[in-house]
Amino acid sequence: MTNKSDDDVNEIDCVEAFDHLYSYLNNEITNPIYLANIEHHLSHCKSCYSRVQMEKEINQRIKISGKSEAPDSLKERLGKLMDDL
């Protein structure tokens, strides 16, 4: 989390925090004040913080599962489906 003081932080609501959830998780928020606003909200909102933690876990599991190769049977089925298009 950033080291901005509480004087620099503006309160945002859950809807605004959720609207920028994936940008936050992907480290795409470059404005340090806005980043501080989101992190301040997450530090006070148990629901949004839980959602962020859940999304982080899902992303981690996707990364791990993406390292394995698809079975040949799946590749064949996908190939047939694409040929039918």
Secondary structure, DSSP 8 states (H G I E B T S, - for coil): -----GGG-----HHHHHHTHHHHHTT----HHHHHHHHHHHHH-HHHHHHHHHHHHHHHHHHHHTTS---HHHHHHHHHHHHH-
